[in-house]
Amino acid sequence: MRLSTRTWFFAAASALALAAAVPADADPFKLKIACTATSDCASAMVARDQGIFAKHGLDADVSLIAINTTIPPAIVSDSIQIGGPTATVFLQAVDGGLDLVAVAGASVMDPVSAGAVAAVARNGVTINDAKDFVGKKVGAPGIGAFLHVLFVKWLIDKGVDPKTVNFVEVTFPTQSDALKSGSVDAVLTGEPFITRMKNAGTGAVAARYLLDLNRTDPILSYVSTRAFAEQHPEVIKAFRESIEEGAKIVNSDRDKASESISKFTKMPIELVRLNRPDVSQPELKGSDFAWWVETMKQQNMLQAPIDLDKLVLP
C-alpha cells in the first residue's frame, strides 16, 4: 500500500522526534537511591537486581543508610537523588521547610506486615502491657520515624504518657547488641530482626503494638526534591515504571524478593525467608497521608498546616 505524502511526512517526523528524545547511544542516567535495612524498599532492590532499572535507562545505585531521619538531608544535599523515608520523617521534613515530594509509593501497612513489628524487651525485663514501659529506656531506629511514632500512638491509646518513657536511637543492626549489653530495656523493631534476637537469646516480644493499631496507611515512600523531579521528568517516569515492575515481583515472587532483601540488608537468607515482605504499593496520592498528619499533630510533631495536594508528584 502506497503512503500519501502527508502520511509519510507525519510518520517520518514522529520517528525523528522519538529518536531525538531517546538517543540510541544515550548513557544511562546515574541515580543514587538509599533506604534503611528493612524490606520496605524491596521494589527498588528487586528492580536493581533483576535489571529493571537498567532496562529503563537508569544506572541505579541502591545503598544502605543507617538512620531513617538522615534520609531527607541526604536528598537535599544531593548525596542521593531518591530516598525512602518513612511517612513521618517525610512529613516532618516538609513541615520543616524542605521542598520534598513523593514520586512513588514503596510499602503499606497490612495485618501480615503489622504482625512482623514489635517491641522486644531484653531478658530480665518484664513487660506485660503498655504501662510497664513507664520508666524504661526504649531504643527506636529513628526518633520521629515510623516505628517510634506508631509506638507513641499506641501508648497514648492505652492511656500511657509517652513522656514517661525514655527513647533513644538504636539502628536495626545494633539492636540485638544493645539489648545484650543492657544499654536499653527494649527496642522497637521488625522482622527478621525479631527472630534474630529471639534466636540469639537477647530478648523476647513484649508487645505487637502495630497489630493493635490496625492500619493500612503508607509505611515508606520514594521521595526526591521537587526541583530534581521537575527538572528530570524522564528519570522520574523511568523510575516509576521500574518500581511498578519491581513491586509486582515483590508481591508475587517471595524467593526473588527475599534474595534481594537479604543482599541489601546483609541478613541471612534463611531469616529473611521466614517472613513475607511488606506489601509494595507504587500507587500513591496525597490523601493517603491524612491519618499520619492527624497522628503527628496529636504528638505535636507538626508546626504548620500540611497541604496534602502537594505531597505527591502528579
C-alpha positions as CSV (number, residue, x, y, z in Angstrom):
1,M,0.0,0.0,0.0
2,R,1.4,3.4,-1.0
3,L,1.5,6.1,1.7
4,S,0.3,9.6,0.9
5,T,2.9,12.4,1.1
6,R,1.2,13.8,4.1
7,T,1.0,10.4,5.9
8,W,4.7,9.8,5.1
9,F,5.7,13.2,6.4
10,F,4.0,12.8,9.8
11,A,5.3,9.2,10.2
12,A,8.9,10.4,9.4
13,A,8.5,13.4,11.8
14,S,7.3,11.2,14.6
15,A,10.2,8.8,14.1
16,L,12.7,11.6,14.1
17,A,11.2,13.1,17.3
18,L,11.3,9.8,19.0
19,A,15.0,9.3,18.0
20,A,15.8,12.7,19.3
21,A,14.1,12.1,22.6
22,V,15.8,8.8,23.3
23,P,19.2,8.6,21.6
24,A,20.2,5.1,20.8
25,D,23.7,5.6,22.3
26,A,22.5,7.6,25.3
27,D,24.3,6.8,28.6
28,P,22.1,5.5,31.4
29,F,21.2,8.2,34.0
30,K,23.2,7.6,37.2
31,L,20.6,7.6,40.1
32,K,21.5,7.2,43.7
33,I,18.8,5.7,45.9
34,A,19.0,5.0,49.7
35,C,16.9,3.2,52.3
36,T,17.3,1.7,55.7
37,A,17.8,-2.0,56.4
38,T,14.2,-3.2,56.0
39,S,12.1,-4.8,53.4
40,D,10.1,-1.6,52.6
41,C,12.3,-0.7,49.7
42,A,12.1,-4.2,48.2
43,S,10.7,-2.9,45.0
44,A,13.9,-0.9,44.4
45,M,16.1,-3.7,45.5
46,V,14.4,-6.1,43.0
47,A,14.4,-3.5,40.2
48,R,18.2,-3.2,40.6
49,D,18.9,-7.0,40.9
50,Q,16.6,-8.0,38.1
51,G,17.9,-5.5,35.7
52,I,14.7,-3.5,35.6
53,F,16.3,-0.1,36.2
54,A,18.9,-0.8,33.5
55,K,16.1,-1.7,31.1
56,H,14.6,1.7,31.7
57,G,17.8,3.6,31.1
58,L,18.8,4.0,34.8
59,D,22.2,3.2,36.3
60,A,20.7,2.9,39.8
61,D,22.8,2.5,43.0
62,V,20.6,1.4,45.9
63,S,22.6,1.9,49.0
64,L,22.0,1.3,52.7
65,I,21.6,4.2,55.1
66,A,21.7,3.7,58.9
67,I,19.1,6.1,60.3
68,N,15.8,7.0,58.5
69,T,15.9,10.5,59.8
70,T,19.1,11.2,57.9
71,I,17.4,10.5,54.5
72,P,15.9,13.9,53.9
73,P,19.2,15.8,54.5
74,A,20.9,13.3,52.2
75,I,18.3,14.0,49.4
76,V,18.6,17.8,49.8
77,S,22.4,17.7,49.8
78,D,22.3,15.6,46.6
79,S,24.2,12.8,48.2
80,I,21.3,10.8,46.9
81,Q,18.5,11.8,44.5
82,I,15.8,9.5,45.8
83,G,15.4,8.2,49.3
84,G,12.9,6.0,51.2
85,P,11.9,8.0,54.3
86,T,9.0,6.7,56.4
87,A,5.8,8.8,56.2
88,T,6.6,10.5,59.5
89,V,10.1,11.5,58.5
90,F,8.9,12.8,55.2
91,L,6.1,14.9,56.7
92,Q,8.4,16.4,59.3
93,A,10.9,17.3,56.6
94,V,8.2,19.0,54.6
95,D,6.9,20.7,57.8
96,G,10.5,21.9,58.4
97,G,10.6,23.7,55.1
98,L,12.2,21.2,52.8
99,D,10.7,21.1,49.4
100,L,10.4,17.4,49.1
101,V,7.9,15.4,47.1
102,A,6.9,11.7,46.9
103,V,7.4,10.3,43.5
104,A,6.2,6.7,44.1
105,G,4.8,4.5,46.9
106,A,7.0,1.8,48.4
107,S,5.2,-0.1,51.1
108,V,1.9,0.0,53.1
109,M,0.7,-1.5,56.4
110,D,-1.5,-4.6,56.4
111,P,-2.3,-7.2,59.0
112,V,0.6,-9.5,58.0
113,S,3.2,-6.8,58.0
114,A,1.8,-5.4,61.2
115,G,2.4,-8.8,62.9
116,A,6.1,-8.5,61.9
117,V,6.6,-5.4,64.1
118,A,7.1,-5.5,67.8
119,A,8.6,-4.0,70.9
120,V,11.2,-6.5,72.1
121,A,12.3,-6.5,75.7
122,R,15.7,-7.7,76.9
123,N,16.0,-10.8,79.1
124,G,15.3,-9.9,82.7
125,V,12.9,-7.1,81.9
126,T,9.2,-7.9,82.5
127,I,6.7,-6.1,80.3
128,N,3.2,-7.3,80.1
129,D,1.3,-4.2,78.9
130,A,1.7,-0.6,77.9
131,K,2.1,0.8,81.5
132,D,5.1,-1.5,82.0
133,F,7.1,0.7,79.6
134,V,7.0,3.6,82.1
135,G,10.5,4.5,83.2
136,K,12.1,2.1,80.7
137,K,14.7,3.1,78.1
138,V,13.4,2.1,74.6
139,G,15.6,2.1,71.5
140,A,14.0,3.2,68.3
141,P,15.5,3.1,64.8
142,G,15.0,6.8,64.4
143,I,13.2,9.2,66.8
144,G,10.2,10.6,64.9
145,A,10.3,7.7,62.4
146,F,7.7,5.2,61.6
147,L,8.1,2.7,64.4
148,H,8.6,5.3,67.1
149,V,5.6,7.4,66.2
150,L,3.3,4.4,66.0
151,F,4.6,3.2,69.3
152,V,3.9,6.6,70.9
153,K,0.4,6.5,69.3
154,W,-0.1,3.0,70.9
155,L,1.0,4.3,74.3
156,I,-1.5,7.3,74.1
157,D,-4.3,5.0,73.0
158,K,-3.5,2.8,76.0
159,G,-3.6,5.7,78.4
160,V,0.2,6.0,79.0
161,D,2.0,9.3,78.8
162,P,4.9,8.8,76.3
163,K,6.9,11.4,78.2
164,T,7.3,8.8,80.9
165,V,9.3,6.6,78.5
166,N,13.0,7.3,77.7
167,F,13.5,7.0,74.0
168,V,17.0,6.7,72.3
169,E,18.0,6.0,68.8
170,V,19.4,2.5,68.1
171,T,19.8,1.3,64.5
172,F,18.3,-2.1,63.4
173,P,21.7,-3.9,63.0
174,T,22.8,-2.9,66.5
175,Q,19.6,-3.5,68.4
176,S,20.4,-7.1,69.5
177,D,23.8,-5.9,70.9
178,A,22.1,-3.0,72.7
179,L,19.7,-5.4,74.4
180,K,22.5,-7.8,75.3
181,S,24.7,-5.1,76.8
182,G,21.7,-3.7,78.8
183,S,22.1,-0.2,77.4
184,V,18.3,-0.3,76.6
185,D,15.4,-2.2,78.2
186,A,13.5,-2.7,74.9
187,V,13.7,-1.9,71.2
188,L,11.2,-1.1,68.5
189,T,11.9,-3.4,65.6
190,G,10.6,-5.7,62.9
191,E,11.4,-9.0,61.2
192,P,13.8,-10.5,60.5
193,F,15.5,-8.8,63.5
194,I,12.9,-10.1,65.9
195,T,13.7,-13.7,65.0
196,R,17.4,-12.9,65.1
197,M,17.1,-11.6,68.7
198,K,15.0,-14.5,69.8
199,N,17.4,-17.0,68.3
200,A,20.4,-15.2,70.0
201,G,18.6,-15.2,73.3
202,T,18.9,-11.4,73.8
203,G,15.2,-10.6,74.0
204,A,11.6,-11.6,73.6
205,V,8.5,-9.9,72.2
206,A,6.8,-7.6,74.7
207,A,4.1,-6.0,72.5
208,R,2.8,-6.4,69.0
209,Y,1.7,-2.7,69.0
210,L,1.2,-2.3,65.3
211,L,-1.4,-5.1,65.2
212,D,-3.4,-3.2,67.8
213,L,-3.5,-0.1,65.7
214,N,-4.8,-2.0,62.7
215,R,-3.9,0.5,59.9
216,T,-3.4,0.3,56.1
217,D,-1.5,3.6,55.5
218,P,1.8,4.1,53.8
219,I,4.9,2.9,55.6
220,L,7.5,4.3,53.3
221,S,7.6,6.3,50.0
222,Y,10.2,7.1,47.5
223,V,11.0,10.8,47.8
224,S,13.1,13.4,45.9
225,T,13.4,17.2,45.9
226,R,10.7,18.8,43.9
227,A,13.4,20.6,41.9
228,F,15.0,17.3,40.8
229,A,11.6,15.7,39.9
230,E,10.6,18.7,37.8
231,Q,14.0,19.0,36.1
232,H,14.2,15.3,35.3
233,P,10.7,14.1,34.3
234,E,12.1,11.4,32.1
235,V,14.1,10.0,35.0
236,I,11.1,10.0,37.3
237,K,9.0,8.3,34.6
238,A,11.6,5.6,34.2
239,F,11.9,5.2,38.0
240,R,8.1,4.9,38.4
241,E,7.9,2.3,35.7
242,S,10.8,0.4,37.2
243,I,9.2,0.5,40.7
244,E,5.9,-0.8,39.3
245,E,7.6,-3.8,37.7
246,G,9.7,-4.4,40.8
247,A,6.6,-4.2,43.1
248,K,4.8,-6.9,41.0
249,I,7.7,-9.3,41.7
250,V,7.9,-8.4,45.4
251,N,4.2,-9.2,45.8
252,S,4.2,-12.4,43.7
253,D,7.7,-13.9,43.9
254,R,8.8,-14.3,47.5
255,D,12.0,-16.1,46.6
256,K,13.3,-13.3,44.4
257,A,12.2,-10.7,46.9
258,S,13.9,-12.5,49.7
259,E,17.1,-12.8,47.8
260,S,17.2,-9.0,47.1
261,I,16.3,-8.1,50.7
262,S,19.0,-10.4,52.1
263,K,21.6,-9.0,49.7
264,F,20.6,-5.4,50.7
265,T,20.2,-5.8,54.4
266,K,23.1,-8.2,54.9
267,M,20.7,-10.5,56.8
268,P,20.9,-14.3,56.3
269,I,18.6,-15.5,53.6
270,E,17.2,-18.2,55.9
271,L,15.9,-15.4,58.3
272,V,14.6,-13.2,55.5
273,R,12.6,-16.1,54.0
274,L,10.7,-16.7,57.3
275,N,8.6,-13.6,56.8
276,R,6.7,-12.2,53.8
277,P,8.0,-8.8,52.7
278,D,5.8,-5.7,53.3
279,V,3.3,-5.1,50.6
280,S,4.7,-3.0,47.8
281,Q,2.2,-0.4,46.5
282,P,3.6,2.1,44.0
283,E,0.3,4.0,43.6
284,L,0.2,7.0,45.9
285,K,-1.9,10.1,46.5
286,G,-1.7,13.0,48.9
287,S,-4.8,11.9,50.9
288,D,-3.0,8.7,51.8
289,F,-1.0,10.7,54.3
290,A,-4.1,12.2,56.1
291,W,-4.1,9.8,59.0
292,W,-0.4,10.3,59.5
293,V,-0.9,14.1,59.6
294,E,-3.5,13.8,62.3
295,T,-1.5,11.3,64.3
296,M,1.6,13.6,64.2
297,K,-0.5,16.6,65.2
298,Q,-1.6,14.7,68.2
299,Q,2.0,14.2,69.2
300,N,2.9,17.9,68.5
301,M,5.2,16.8,65.7
302,L,4.0,19.3,63.1
303,Q,4.1,23.1,63.4
304,A,2.4,24.2,60.2
305,P,-0.5,23.0,58.1
306,I,0.4,20.3,55.6
307,D,-1.0,20.7,52.0
308,L,-1.8,17.1,51.1
309,D,-2.2,18.0,47.4
310,K,1.5,19.0,47.2
311,L,2.9,15.9,48.8
312,V,2.9,13.6,45.8
313,L,4.2,14.4,42.3
314,P,1.4,14.3,39.7
